Structures are given as C-alpha cells and as structure tokens.
C-alpha cells in the first residue's frame, strides 16, 4: 500500500479508530515530526484532544538510520543488545548519544509546546500515532513514557508497520492498529509518494491549532 502523503494516511486510519470517536478518555499523541501530521488529522476527525510525546532514536555509529535503541523524553533507554554487540558499539558512544538526544527532546518539547499545557494521561487511553514503524525502538520508548505517566490503556495506530515491530509492540500494548504490514520492509518513506521533511514550523502550527 502506498500513501499519497501523511495527511492521507491519517484520513485512512480514521476508519480504524472510529470506536474512539468523541471518547472523553482518549487522547491522540503524535510523535514528532512526521507523526504529528498524521495524528493531527486523526484528532480533528475524531474530535479528540492532541498532545505530543517526544522519544528519540539512538542510531548506530556512521549509520544514524539504523536504530540501536531509543530514549524516552526523560532519557530512559530501550536498546537492542544484540545489535550493540554485533557492531561492537562502546558504552561511551551510547552515553554521548543519550545525552545529545535528551537535549534535543527537551528543545523540541519547549519549542513545540510553548505555553500549552501537557495533557494528563492518568487513567486515560493513550493513542500513539506515527507515520510508520520500522524497527519499533522509538515507539517502544513512547509506550514506556505514556505508561509512566499513568495511561490505563495504550494503543498504537500507524499507517504501515514491519512484521518484526508488530510482534514486539503487540506484547507491550493493548492494541496495535495498522493499515499495511508488508512482507518486505526497508524504510517508512518507501510507502509514501510524498515523504518530504516535516519542519518544526509545521509541527508547531498543527499542534498549537489543535483544540
């Protein structure tokens, strides 16, 4: 399945999330940057509040796209130990990357949120939305964050997901909603006609305009 863009992907996901329409306990949480575009469409269509969750991927040395793990907004890590051993990645490298990505997460939250208050997730249904999931590391960190914030139920909703990530995320959430689970999965962008970079300005606009 190929999506025209992130907005279309969000519109197509709406039909799979109809049971949450207008549910006062449900909150849509977008993962910046691309996931916020998809999430904003869903939140608007289903009349649900929109918030942000900002996990950060930790990439391998010399190959930032290869996720060896991810951290939550608070810097708690989830790592693929087999990849770390296979690539002989030092703890010093990991520590430096964690610190760098913690600072970036803080920067993004400050810039995106401005004066807008964080929504209380305690006893709520947290619906985590991204534009796609390849390894699942970043989404795992997002799941860890919302559970720590007291969410009663965690749902992952994405247009496309790899088989491996689906198996992992099913063990950590109550529900994983997706439109496509291709047999061969390279990168999320392969499933979009337009997968252009989402700038901070667009994230701010979509988030700040949400009710």
N, C-alpha and C positions, 0 to 999 in steps of 0.2 A: 504494500500500500504506500502510495506517495501522496504527501500533503502539499497543497499549494504554498502554504506558509503557516506560521504558528497560530494565527488567528483562526484559520480554517480548522486546524487540528483541535483547537479549543471548542469550536462550534460542534464538531463531530463528537467530542467527548461528552457534551451536554446530555445527549440522549441516554448515555450510560449512567448518568448521575441523577436522573430525574427524581429518584426516591428521596433525594436530599433537598429538593426544591423548597425554599422557604422554611427549612428546619432551623429553628432558633438555636439549636445546639451545635450546628455545623459551621465550621469556619474553613474557608479556602486559603491555603498557604502556598504562595508561589516561590519557587527557587530562582533567584536572580542568576543570569539576567533573563535568558530566553523563556524560562518557565513562568515569569511574571506576565508575559504577554498572553500565553495560553491560559493562565489562571485568571487573569482579569476578565477575559471573555466568559469563562465559566461562571465566575462570581456574579457578573452582571446579568447573565441569562437566568441563573437560578435564584437570584435575589438573596445572595449570601454575602456576608462580610469577607473582605480580602485582607490578608496580612502577609508578612514576609518571613521566611526562615532562610538563614544565610550560612549553610555549611560550605566548606571549601575543600576542593580536591587537592591531594598531595600527589604530584606527578613524579615519575622516575627521573633520575639524572639524565639530561640530554634528550628526554622524551616526555615533555610535560603532559602530553595527551594520554599517556599510559598511567592510569591511576594505581598507585600502590596503596592508597588509602584515602581517608578524608577526615576532617575535623569538624566538630560542632562549632557553633558561634563562641562557645566558651573555651574552645581549644582541646576538648576531649577527642582522642583519636580512635579511629577504626582502621586497622591495617591488614593487608594481605601478607602474612608472614612468609608464605611460600614464594611470592614474587620478590620480597625483600631478600630472601636467601638466594634465589636464583640469580638476581642481578647484583648480589653482594653489596647492598646499599648500607652505608655506615649509619650509625645512630646519630652521629654529628650532623650528617646531611638531613636526616629526618627532623632533628630538633630545630635546625635552622629554618626548614620549610614550614614547620608548625608555627613558629614564631612569626614568620613572614605572612602566612595565611591568616593567622589570628588578627594581625593588624589590618589586613585587607578586609576581613569580615567586619571589624569594628568600623572601618572607614565607610564601607557600603551601608551598614545599618544607619550610621549617622547621616549620611547624605540622602539616602532614600526615605528614611522615616521623618527627618526634620522634627517637627513638634507633634507629629501624630503618635498617639499612644499605642503601645503594644496591646493586642487583644488578649484577654485572659483565656487560656486554654484548659484550665482546670475543669474536669468532668465534661469537656466538650468533645465533639467529633472533629478531629483534625484531618482535613483532606489535602494531602501534599501533591502539588502539581508541578511537573517539569515538562519540557518539550520532548523528552525521550530519556531512556535509561539504557546505558551500555553495560558498564561494569556493576553498577549499583552502589558503589562506595559512597558517593555524595548523598544519595538518597538514604542510605543506612545512617549516615551522620544526622540527616534531617529527622529521621524517625527517632533516633536517640534523643534529640533535642526536645521534640514535642512530648515524648513520654516523660522526660524530666520535668516538663512544665505542667504535667498533670492531665494530659489528654486521656479521656476514657476509652476512646476508640481511634485507631489510626488507619486511614485509607490512603493508598497511593493511586493516583489517577494520571496516566500518561498515554500519549498517542501511540508510542512504539517502545518496545522493551525487548531485551535479549532473553533467550531461554534461561541462561545461567542466572541473570539478575532476577528474573521472575521467581525461580525456585528459591533464591535467597530471601527475597522480600516477602514472599508468602509466609515464611516462618516467623517473620518479625512484625507482621501487621494482621489486622482482621480481614482486610480485603485489598486486592490489587486489581484495579480496573484499567484495561488497555484496549486499544483498537487493533493492533497488529503485533505479532510475535514471530518475526521472520526466522527461518531456519539458519540463514547466514546473516550475521550482524557485524558490520565494520564500525561505522561511526553514525551517530544520530543524524547528522546532516545529509546522509545518503538518502534519507526518506522524505526530504523536503525539496521542492523546486526552488524555493527562496529560503535560505538559511543564513541570511546576512546577519552580521554582528548587531546585537542589541546594545545601544549605548545607555549610559546612566540616565541621560535626559528622558529617554522613553520609559524606563522603569519608574522614574520619579513621577512622570506625568500620569501613567496608568495607575500607580499606587495611590498617589495623592488625590486623584479624581474619584477613586472608589468610595462608596458610601460606607 
